[in-house]
Amino acid sequence: SLELREDGVSVEWDDGHRSDYEAKYLRVNCGCAECVEEWSQRKLLDPASVPADIRAEDYLMVGRYAVQFLWSDAHFTGIFPFDVLRQLCTCDQCLADRDART
């Protein structure tokens, strides 16, 4: 399940894990063609250009594999596949799991 909060987004995963994302963190990590150069993967979005008080105002499910947010800065082209969204989780357990794999 997905919940939009005033300060971010919460996701309750099928395995019971809960991920809480700050809105600006997700917006800065948008992988769309406006935010990331397609071939080089160079980030085009300047994080300083994203308002500190940005909010996810709405979202659409994209099939059964992703979610698309409508941000308060009018950006809406980014699609967050669920596997990418899970990889962006910054909770202590997910960070430890990532460190253990490297």
C-alpha positions as CSV (number, residue, x, y, z in Angstrom):
1,S,0.0,0.0,0.0
2,L,1.1,3.6,-0.6
3,E,0.3,6.6,1.4
4,L,1.0,10.3,0.6
5,R,2.0,12.2,3.7
6,E,2.6,16.0,4.0
7,D,6.4,15.4,4.2
8,G,6.7,12.4,2.0
9,V,5.6,9.0,0.9
10,S,5.1,5.7,2.9
11,V,5.0,2.3,1.3
12,E,3.9,-0.9,3.1
13,W,5.5,-3.7,1.1
14,D,4.0,-7.2,0.6
15,D,6.6,-8.7,2.9
16,G,5.5,-6.3,5.8
17,H,8.5,-3.9,5.4
18,R,7.6,-0.2,5.6
19,S,9.6,2.4,3.7
20,D,9.2,6.1,4.6
21,Y,10.6,8.5,2.0
22,E,11.1,12.2,2.3
23,A,9.4,13.9,-0.7
24,K,12.5,15.8,-1.8
25,Y,14.7,12.6,-1.7
26,L,12.3,10.8,-4.1
27,R,11.9,13.8,-6.4
28,V,15.7,14.2,-6.6
29,N,16.0,10.5,-7.4
30,C,13.6,10.7,-10.3
31,G,15.0,8.7,-13.2
32,C,13.0,10.2,-16.1
33,A,14.6,11.6,-19.2
34,E,14.1,15.1,-18.0
35,C,16.1,14.3,-14.8
36,V,18.7,11.8,-16.1
37,E,20.5,11.8,-19.5
38,E,19.3,8.6,-21.2
39,W,22.6,7.3,-22.6
40,S,25.2,8.4,-20.0
41,Q,22.9,8.3,-16.9
42,R,24.3,11.7,-16.0
43,K,21.9,13.5,-13.6
44,L,20.4,16.6,-15.3
45,L,18.3,17.7,-12.3
46,D,20.1,20.1,-10.0
47,P,19.0,19.1,-6.4
48,A,19.2,22.7,-5.4
49,S,16.4,23.5,-7.9
50,V,13.9,21.2,-6.0
51,P,12.0,23.1,-3.4
52,A,12.6,22.0,0.2
53,D,8.8,21.9,0.8
54,I,8.0,19.8,-2.3
55,R,5.1,17.3,-1.9
56,A,3.8,14.4,-3.8
57,E,0.3,15.6,-4.5
58,D,-1.1,12.5,-6.2
59,Y,0.0,9.3,-7.8
60,L,-1.0,6.8,-10.5
61,M,-0.2,3.1,-10.5
62,V,1.6,2.1,-13.7
63,G,0.5,-1.5,-14.3
64,R,1.6,-3.8,-11.6
65,Y,5.2,-2.7,-11.6
66,A,5.6,1.0,-10.9
67,V,4.1,4.2,-9.5
68,Q,4.1,7.7,-11.1
69,F,3.9,10.8,-8.8
70,L,2.5,14.2,-9.5
71,W,4.9,16.6,-7.6
72,S,4.0,20.0,-6.3
73,D,6.6,21.5,-8.7
74,A,4.4,20.2,-11.6
75,H,6.8,17.4,-12.5
76,F,5.0,14.2,-13.4
77,T,7.0,12.3,-16.0
78,G,9.0,10.1,-13.6
79,I,8.0,6.5,-13.1
80,F,9.4,4.6,-10.1
81,P,9.4,0.9,-10.7
82,F,8.8,-0.9,-7.4
83,D,12.2,-2.6,-7.4
84,V,13.9,0.9,-7.7
85,L,11.6,2.3,-5.1
86,R,12.6,-0.5,-2.7
87,Q,16.3,0.1,-3.5
88,L,15.8,3.7,-2.5
89,C,14.7,2.8,1.0
90,T,17.0,4.4,3.6
91,C,15.9,2.6,6.7
92,D,18.6,1.1,8.8
93,Q,17.8,-2.5,7.8
94,C,17.9,-1.8,4.0
95,L,21.1,0.2,4.4
96,A,22.7,-2.7,6.3
97,D,21.5,-5.2,3.7
98,R,23.0,-3.1,0.9
99,D,26.3,-2.8,2.7
100,A,26.4,-6.5,3.3
101,R,26.1,-7.2,-0.4
102,T,29.0,-4.9,-1.4
